[in-house]
Amino acid sequence: MTAPYTIERVVFASGERFPLLREGPLRVPSFDVTAFTLSEFRQVNAASATLEQVVRSIKVFALFCDKETLDLDARMREGRFLEMGELDALVEWCGRPLADMEAIVEAEQEPRPSRKTNVHSLESRRARAKKSAKAVDRDTAALRLRHIANFLGWKADRYLPNLSTNSPTRASLVSAKDTVVAALRARVPHTSGRNSTQQRMALEEALQERLWEVIRPATPKNPNPDNPWKTYRMQVRNELIIRWFLGLGLRRGELLGARVADVDLRQNQVFIARRPDDDEDPRVDEPNTKTNDRLLVMAPKLAKATSYYIMEIRRTYVKARTHPFLFVASGGAPLSKSGLYAVFEELCDRHPELGSIFPHLLRHTWNFNFSVLIDEKGESPEYEKKMRSRLMGWNPTSKTGDIYNGRHTERKARKASLQMQENMELPADVDED
């Protein structure tokens, strides 16, 4: 049985990426979901990644309706909406992984096996659907619920003009809609981040040193059996990727969107540009730059490594000559998001002592290293904030730096706490020995 809903990214002639929720065996685009995404998000120039988050959230709601055999259109015609018990079930549902939801719906819609049916196969699929899966993080569940609440309000408001102003059904639906949307928003889990002690806010200094040892490309005269990647070309590219992340503090989309022409090797600098809906990007899942355009300087060693990659590695791929993007996959096409994640998966699988390493952790690590350096130089907090915002691509008044500076703040807090304890006077009857 095929999945009841699929998400397809379409690319317009202008280069714009737009996600469609397709439903049923004919894979027809959902009219309501498309209209909602266009009117509420595309109209205000939301990024394609945001549009896909919206569509994916409403897919979660569509699966919930299938599971509960809930026909929202039929209910609205009667002036009814969701019940309170269904809202609680929806909140629980939004905490599940999407694959788990699809397995549950598929299993419940599967007809009972006949004698000729492979009973073992069908029952094993149902067992997998019932098996409890790890819940998604609270941020993901909260995002789903917010988008679903907005969609429900929009859907009811769109249906109301079909009812006369004097109709009791209209008054009933307005009241039910307001109650349900407010109740659903009240049930959105808080994501205040109070469990910060469990978060890995940056890569420790010792692990940074180990990382440099591990990713050094191997040569005949200087082999490196610890390097997790097989070919020399991949080793050079992947080392440069990690050096860009740790040296420039880039986001994933900024690195994947960098072009060869953005690198100025005469001035040892690179231009980080915003190019949403780039018609030159052949990747359907286009990487996006969230922050502002900026010009970043490269140290001579990083510039030299970048030059070597461009002149000696990238140019060996014939397909790389057909596009402008700097980092390429093994076949020469622009490196994709999944290809980038595969780089880090291989690294973590080969070296579990490093823990979980991913692009955004390296961005946090850049901010930690930057804070340590600023402290050593004795710069004022105001000047530090301005420099950090400039290098990260944030607005000068942005408070985002507080998020990325968590590890350094924690270390300073621990140091201050220990100093206060050392300064305490012990009671006279306590033996310090």
C-alpha positions as CSV (number, residue, x, y, z in Angstrom):
1,M,0.0,0.0,0.0
2,T,1.4,3.4,-1.0
3,A,1.6,6.3,1.5
4,P,-1.6,8.4,1.5
5,Y,0.3,11.6,1.4
6,T,3.6,12.7,-0.2
7,I,5.4,16.0,-0.3
8,E,6.9,17.1,-3.7
9,R,9.1,20.1,-4.3
10,V,8.4,21.7,-7.6
11,V,10.8,24.2,-9.2
12,F,9.3,27.1,-11.1
13,A,11.0,28.7,-14.1
14,S,12.1,31.5,-11.9
15,G,14.0,29.1,-9.7
16,E,11.5,29.3,-6.8
17,R,11.0,26.1,-4.9
18,F,7.4,25.3,-3.7
19,P,6.3,22.2,-1.8
20,L,3.1,20.4,-2.7
21,L,1.1,18.0,-0.5
22,R,-0.1,15.3,-2.8
23,E,-2.9,12.9,-1.7
24,G,-4.7,9.8,-2.7
25,P,-3.7,7.2,-5.3
26,L,-3.7,9.8,-8.1
27,R,-1.3,12.1,-6.1
28,V,-3.5,15.1,-6.6
29,P,-2.2,18.3,-4.9
30,S,-4.3,19.2,-1.9
31,F,-6.2,22.4,-2.8
32,D,-6.6,23.6,0.8
33,V,-3.0,23.1,1.8
34,T,-1.7,24.7,-1.4
35,A,-4.1,27.7,-1.0
36,F,-3.1,28.1,2.7
37,T,0.6,28.0,2.0
38,L,0.3,30.5,-0.9
39,S,-1.9,33.0,0.9
40,E,-0.4,32.9,4.4
41,F,3.3,32.3,3.7
42,R,4.4,32.7,0.1
43,Q,2.6,36.0,-0.1
44,V,4.9,37.4,2.7
45,N,8.0,36.0,1.0
46,A,8.6,33.1,3.5
47,A,11.6,30.9,2.6
48,S,11.0,27.7,0.8
49,A,12.2,25.8,3.9
50,T,9.5,27.5,5.9
51,L,6.9,26.6,3.4
52,E,7.9,22.9,3.6
53,Q,7.7,23.0,7.4
54,V,4.1,24.2,7.0
55,V,3.2,21.5,4.5
56,R,4.9,18.8,6.6
57,S,2.9,19.9,9.7
58,I,-0.4,19.8,7.9
59,K,0.5,16.4,6.6
60,V,0.8,15.4,10.2
61,F,-2.8,16.7,10.7
62,A,-4.1,14.9,7.6
63,L,-2.7,11.6,8.9
64,F,-4.3,12.3,12.3
65,C,-7.7,12.8,10.5
66,D,-7.3,9.5,8.7
67,K,-6.4,7.7,11.9
68,E,-9.4,9.1,13.7
69,T,-11.7,8.9,10.6
70,L,-12.3,12.7,11.1
71,D,-14.0,14.5,8.3
72,L,-13.5,18.2,9.1
73,D,-15.5,19.5,6.1
74,A,-18.5,17.5,7.1
75,R,-18.3,18.8,10.7
76,M,-18.1,22.4,9.6
77,R,-21.2,22.0,7.5
78,E,-22.9,21.0,10.8
79,G,-21.3,23.9,12.7
80,R,-19.0,21.6,14.6
81,F,-15.2,21.4,14.9
82,L,-12.7,19.3,16.8
83,E,-13.6,17.9,20.2
84,M,-11.5,18.6,23.3
85,G,-10.5,14.9,23.6
86,E,-9.4,15.0,20.0
87,L,-7.2,18.0,20.7
88,D,-5.4,16.1,23.4
89,A,-4.9,13.1,21.1
90,L,-3.6,15.5,18.4
91,V,-1.0,17.0,20.8
92,E,0.2,13.4,21.6
93,W,0.2,12.6,17.9
94,C,2.4,15.6,17.0
95,G,5.1,14.2,19.3
96,R,5.5,11.1,17.2
97,P,8.0,10.7,14.3
98,L,6.4,11.1,10.9
99,A,7.4,7.6,9.8
100,D,5.7,6.2,12.9
101,M,2.5,8.0,12.0
102,E,2.5,6.7,8.5
103,A,3.0,3.1,9.7
104,I,0.1,3.4,12.1
105,V,-2.3,4.8,9.4
106,E,-1.1,2.2,6.9
107,A,-1.6,-0.6,9.3
108,E,-5.1,0.5,10.4
109,Q,-6.2,1.0,6.8
110,E,-4.9,-2.4,5.7
111,P,-7.8,-4.9,5.1
112,R,-8.0,-8.0,7.3
113,P,-6.0,-10.8,5.8
114,S,-7.7,-13.6,3.9
115,R,-6.4,-17.1,3.7
116,K,-4.4,-16.3,0.6
117,T,-2.8,-13.2,2.1
118,N,0.7,-13.3,3.6
119,V,-0.6,-13.1,7.2
120,H,2.9,-13.0,8.7
121,S,3.9,-10.0,6.6
122,L,0.8,-8.0,7.4
123,E,0.8,-8.7,11.1
124,S,4.5,-7.8,11.4
125,R,3.7,-4.5,9.7
126,R,1.0,-3.8,12.3
127,A,3.3,-4.8,15.1
128,R,5.9,-2.3,13.9
129,A,3.2,0.4,13.8
130,K,2.2,-0.3,17.4
131,K,5.7,-0.3,18.6
132,S,6.5,2.8,20.6
133,A,9.0,5.0,18.8
134,K,11.2,7.8,20.2
135,A,9.3,11.0,20.4
136,V,10.4,14.0,18.4
137,D,11.9,17.0,20.3
138,R,9.6,19.6,21.9
139,D,10.6,22.2,19.3
140,T,9.4,20.1,16.4
141,A,6.1,19.1,18.2
142,A,5.5,22.8,19.1
143,L,6.1,23.9,15.5
144,R,3.7,21.3,14.1
145,L,0.9,22.4,16.5
146,R,1.4,26.1,15.8
147,H,1.0,25.5,12.0
148,I,-1.9,23.2,12.5
149,A,-3.7,25.7,14.7
150,N,-3.2,28.4,12.1
151,F,-4.4,26.1,9.3
152,L,-7.6,25.2,11.3
153,G,-8.4,28.8,11.9
154,W,-7.8,29.7,8.2
155,K,-9.9,26.7,7.0
156,A,-12.9,27.7,9.2
157,D,-12.6,31.4,8.2
158,R,-12.6,30.3,4.6
159,Y,-15.7,28.2,5.0
160,L,-17.7,30.8,7.0
161,P,-18.7,33.0,4.0
162,N,-20.7,30.0,2.7
163,L,-23.0,30.4,5.6
164,S,-25.5,33.3,6.0
165,T,-24.9,35.7,8.8
166,N,-28.2,34.7,10.5
167,S,-27.5,31.0,10.3
168,P,-27.2,29.3,13.7
169,T,-24.7,27.0,12.1
170,R,-22.5,29.9,11.4
171,A,-22.6,31.2,15.0
172,S,-21.9,27.7,16.3
173,L,-19.0,27.2,13.9
174,V,-17.4,30.6,14.9
175,S,-17.7,29.7,18.6
176,A,-16.3,26.2,18.0
177,K,-13.4,27.5,15.9
178,D,-12.4,30.2,18.4
179,T,-12.5,27.7,21.3
180,V,-10.6,25.0,19.5
181,V,-7.8,27.2,18.0
182,A,-7.3,28.9,21.4
183,A,-7.2,25.5,23.2
184,L,-4.8,24.0,20.7
185,R,-2.4,27.0,21.0
186,A,-2.6,26.7,24.8
187,R,-1.5,23.1,24.5
188,V,1.7,24.0,22.5
189,P,4.6,22.6,24.6
190,H,7.0,25.2,26.0
191,T,10.4,25.2,24.6
192,S,12.2,27.4,27.1
193,G,15.3,25.2,27.1
194,R,15.4,24.6,30.9
195,N,17.1,21.2,30.4
196,S,20.2,23.1,29.2
197,T,22.5,20.8,31.2
198,Q,21.7,18.0,28.7
199,Q,22.6,20.1,25.7
200,R,25.9,20.0,23.9
201,M,26.6,23.6,23.3
202,A,30.1,23.4,21.7
203,L,32.9,21.0,21.0
204,E,35.4,20.8,23.9
205,E,38.9,22.0,23.2
206,A,40.4,18.5,23.5
207,L,37.9,17.1,21.0
208,Q,38.7,20.0,18.6
209,E,42.4,18.9,18.7
210,R,41.4,15.3,18.1
211,L,39.2,16.4,15.2
212,W,42.1,18.1,13.5
213,E,44.1,14.9,13.8
214,V,41.4,12.7,12.4
215,I,40.5,14.8,9.3
216,R,44.0,15.4,8.1
217,P,44.2,14.0,4.5
218,A,46.5,11.0,4.1
219,T,49.4,11.1,1.7
220,P,51.9,8.3,0.7
221,K,54.6,10.0,2.8
222,N,52.3,10.9,5.7
223,P,49.4,8.3,6.0
224,N,46.5,8.8,8.3
225,P,44.7,5.6,9.1
226,D,42.2,7.5,11.3
227,N,40.7,9.5,8.4
228,P,37.2,8.1,7.9
229,W,36.9,8.9,4.2
230,K,38.2,6.6,1.5
231,T,39.6,8.7,-1.4
232,Y,42.1,11.5,-1.2
233,R,39.7,13.9,-3.0
234,M,37.0,13.3,-0.5
235,Q,39.5,13.8,2.4
236,V,40.7,17.1,1.1
237,R,37.1,18.4,0.4
238,N,35.8,17.2,3.8
239,E,38.7,18.7,5.7
240,L,38.1,22.0,4.0
241,I,34.4,21.8,4.8
242,I,35.1,21.4,8.5
243,R,37.7,24.2,8.4
244,W,35.2,26.5,6.8
245,F,32.6,25.7,9.5
246,L,35.0,26.1,12.4
247,G,37.0,28.9,10.9
248,L,34.2,31.1,9.5
249,G,31.2,30.1,11.6
250,L,28.9,29.4,8.7
251,R,25.5,27.8,8.6
252,R,25.0,24.7,6.5
253,G,23.1,26.6,3.8
254,E,25.8,29.3,3.5
255,L,28.5,26.7,2.9
256,L,26.5,24.7,0.4
257,G,25.5,27.9,-1.4
258,A,29.0,29.3,-1.7
259,R,30.3,29.7,-5.3
260,V,33.8,29.6,-6.7
261,A,33.4,33.3,-7.8
262,D,32.5,34.2,-4.2
263,V,36.1,33.4,-3.1
264,D,38.6,36.2,-3.7
265,L,42.1,34.5,-3.3
266,R,43.9,37.8,-4.0
267,Q,42.3,39.5,-1.0
268,N,41.9,36.2,1.0
269,Q,38.2,36.7,1.6
270,V,34.9,35.1,0.7
271,F,31.5,36.7,0.1
272,I,28.5,35.0,1.8
273,A,25.5,35.9,-0.3
274,R,21.8,35.5,0.0
275,R,20.4,34.0,-3.2
276,P,16.9,32.6,-2.4
277,D,15.3,30.7,-5.3
278,D,18.5,30.6,-7.3
279,D,17.6,29.6,-10.9
280,E,21.2,28.4,-11.4
281,D,20.9,25.9,-8.5
282,P,19.9,22.5,-9.9
283,R,19.2,21.1,-6.4
284,V,15.5,20.8,-5.8
285,D,16.1,21.0,-2.0
286,E,18.0,24.3,-2.3
287,P,20.3,25.3,0.5
288,N,19.3,28.8,1.9
289,T,21.3,31.5,3.6
290,K,19.2,32.8,6.5
291,T,21.5,35.6,7.6
292,N,22.7,38.8,6.0
293,D,25.2,39.2,3.2
294,R,28.7,39.7,4.5
295,L,32.3,39.6,3.5
296,L,34.5,37.3,5.6
297,V,38.3,37.4,5.7
298,M,40.3,34.1,5.5
299,A,43.6,33.4,7.2
300,P,46.4,32.6,4.8
301,K,46.3,28.9,5.6
302,L,42.6,28.6,5.0
303,A,42.9,30.6,1.8
304,K,45.7,28.3,0.6
305,A,43.7,25.2,1.5
306,T,40.7,26.6,-0.4
307,S,42.9,27.4,-3.4
308,Y,44.3,23.9,-3.5
309,Y,40.8,22.4,-3.4
310,I,39.6,24.6,-6.3
311,M,42.7,24.1,-8.5
312,E,43.6,20.5,-7.7
313,I,40.5,18.7,-6.6
314,R,37.3,20.4,-7.8
315,R,38.6,20.9,-11.4
316,T,39.1,17.1,-11.8
317,Y,35.3,16.7,-11.9
318,V,34.0,17.2,-15.4
319,K,30.5,17.9,-14.1
320,A,31.8,20.6,-11.8
321,R,32.4,22.8,-14.8
322,T,28.6,23.0,-15.5
323,H,27.7,24.9,-12.3
324,P,29.2,27.6,-10.1
325,F,29.0,26.0,-6.7
326,L,32.2,25.5,-4.7
327,F,31.7,22.2,-2.9
328,V,30.8,19.3,-5.1
329,A,29.7,15.7,-4.6
330,S,31.7,12.6,-5.7
331,G,30.2,12.9,-9.2
332,G,30.8,16.6,-9.6
333,A,27.3,17.9,-8.9
334,P,26.7,20.5,-6.2
335,L,26.9,18.9,-2.8
336,S,23.5,18.4,-1.4
337,K,22.2,18.6,2.2
338,S,22.0,14.8,2.5
339,G,25.5,14.5,1.0
340,L,26.8,16.9,3.7
341,Y,25.1,15.0,6.5
342,A,26.7,11.8,5.1
343,V,30.1,13.4,5.6
344,F,29.4,13.8,9.3
345,E,27.7,10.4,9.7
346,E,30.8,8.7,8.4
347,L,33.0,10.8,10.7
348,C,30.8,10.0,13.8
349,D,30.5,6.3,12.9
350,R,34.3,5.9,12.6
351,H,35.1,8.0,15.7
352,P,32.4,7.7,18.4
353,E,34.9,9.2,20.9
354,L,34.1,12.6,19.2
355,G,30.4,12.3,20.1
356,S,27.7,13.6,17.7
357,I,29.2,16.2,15.4
358,F,27.1,18.1,12.9
359,P,27.3,21.5,11.1
360,H,25.4,23.6,13.6
361,L,27.5,22.3,16.5
362,L,30.5,23.6,14.7
363,R,28.8,27.0,14.4
364,H,28.3,26.9,18.2
365,T,31.9,25.9,18.6
366,W,33.0,28.9,16.5
367,N,31.1,31.2,18.9
368,F,32.7,29.6,21.9
369,N,36.2,30.0,20.5
370,F,35.3,33.6,19.6
371,S,34.2,34.3,23.2
372,V,37.4,32.8,24.6
373,L,39.5,35.0,22.3
374,I,37.6,38.1,23.1
375,D,38.0,37.5,26.8
376,E,41.8,37.1,26.3
377,K,41.9,40.4,24.5
378,G,39.9,42.2,27.2
379,E,37.3,43.7,24.8
380,S,34.1,45.2,26.1
381,P,30.8,43.3,26.0
382,E,29.3,45.9,23.7
383,Y,32.2,45.7,21.2
384,E,32.1,41.9,21.4
385,K,28.4,41.9,20.5
386,K,28.9,44.2,17.5
387,M,31.7,42.0,16.1
388,R,29.9,38.8,16.7
389,S,26.8,40.1,14.9
390,R,28.8,41.3,12.0
391,L,30.7,38.0,11.5
392,M,27.6,35.9,12.0
393,G,25.4,38.0,9.6
394,W,22.9,39.1,12.3
395,N,21.4,42.5,12.7
396,P,23.4,44.8,15.1
397,T,20.6,44.7,17.7
398,S,20.1,40.9,17.5
399,K,20.2,38.9,20.7
400,T,20.9,35.6,18.9
401,G,24.5,35.7,20.2
402,D,23.1,34.8,23.7
403,I,22.0,31.4,22.3
404,Y,25.4,30.6,20.7
405,N,27.4,31.8,23.7
406,G,26.0,29.3,26.1
407,R,29.0,27.1,26.7
408,H,31.3,30.1,27.3
409,T,28.7,31.6,29.7
410,E,28.5,28.3,31.6
411,R,32.2,28.1,31.9
412,K,32.5,31.7,33.3
413,A,29.6,31.0,35.7
414,R,31.3,27.8,37.0
415,K,34.6,29.8,37.5
416,A,32.8,32.5,39.3
417,S,31.0,30.0,41.5
418,L,34.2,28.3,42.5
419,Q,35.9,31.6,43.2
420,M,33.0,32.6,45.5
421,Q,33.3,29.3,47.4
422,E,37.1,29.8,47.8
423,N,36.4,33.2,49.2
424,M,34.1,32.0,51.9
425,E,35.5,32.0,55.4
426,L,35.3,28.6,57.0
427,P,33.9,28.3,60.6
428,A,36.5,28.3,63.3
429,D,35.8,24.7,64.3
430,V,36.4,23.3,60.7
431,D,39.8,21.7,60.1
432,E,41.0,22.8,56.7
433,D,43.5,20.0,56.7
